[in-house]
């Protein structure tokens, strides 16, 4: 039974990934590491400071010490810091949206992305461009920021969170696929899917499927 360390910077990310594991890989043993001050400090700093990078590294090291067989970070605003840690360990390390991006790139050329956490937009765009280039695919990414949805979710209003994302998703109806960029946004999958004619991808499901393939291959 593999042990998967889940490292969170937002508390609302925990339930979606728990549900994804329960549905897609219930045999896996998941441990959760939460430092929700990371998201606060990242938003205030406006950049990945050396101190924040070190904290991402320290959480990865803690997961190693806890006997993890693989590590999944669930907050999309820390991509370069996660890459730095991944280069120092022999464990499989997955960035939050890595697996989802790979699936979306196979779906077509025009890819929409709904984002609810503003500091993650730039790093997500860069990560997507890098993955598209590495895969030899010409893809256009169209991000739509729905900051109010995150505020609604943090206030406990899941219904409004989902509604806001669905309303914004209509702007991406011309795309070949649409991605829900935050783990916490996966709650809106059904609402967003109802208003779009194209496939909708979420980070938790794609990440669980990818980790299962890597560790049971």
C-alpha angles and dihedrals in degrees: 000000000000120000114224120195113213114199115199134189093179124050093216089064093068101072097049094053091044089055092047092053092046091054102036107026112012092161092068118097109226126199120190126217113187128187105164091175087074093071091046093050093044091054092047095046094047090213143048100274122197089253093054091046089053092051090053088051092048093052090052091050090050090053090052090052090050090061099255118174091199138004129221121189111204104194116085099206096077104058100131092046091051090051090053092053093044090058090059100052137063092218123100106260121190127196114222099257101024096104094040092053091052091053094045092051089059091053098065149296103281110064125181123202129196112206127188102176111066099204091061097059099085096044091047092052091049093047092049093050091049093050092047091050093047090050092048092239128139105222135163117213120206112189122195117194116215101179093164090064092063091049090052092049093049088051089054096252101130093163092058091044091056094043093052092051092048091050091050092045091067087073088064098051090114092062127103090227138359128213129205098218102198124063087226090055092063087087086077095057096109094044093048094044090055093062099042131073093205134072117281119211129200129200100230098055094044092047094050092048091049095048092048091052092049096048099040097040 
